[in-house]
């Protein structure tokens, strides 16, 4: 089960996870095989994280997605972060981008 921010619970939906990841990776040089691997990896980590309680929060799930996107594609990471972290203004967006410092973007 996924625990939403308002404490509602809903079944974990891998299709919903995939849709969010695909949206972040839209028009990026990432293969469908890589997307499958990302989704499977996050699903596995979510299962491990929620092993005892059989639940995972949307916050924990979002952080798992961000970590994988950070490894794979920095642009997709920023796209996902902008939605997940609910940037309120340009400065919040710039602060997130600046976290990459001198890293080369894919």
Secondary structure, DSSP 8 states (H G I E B T S, - for coil): -EE-TTS-EE---HHHHHHHHHHHTTTSS--HHHHHHHHHHHHHHHHHHTTTTS-EEHHHHHHHHHHHHHHH-HHHHHHHHHHHTT--SHHHHHHHHHTTTT----
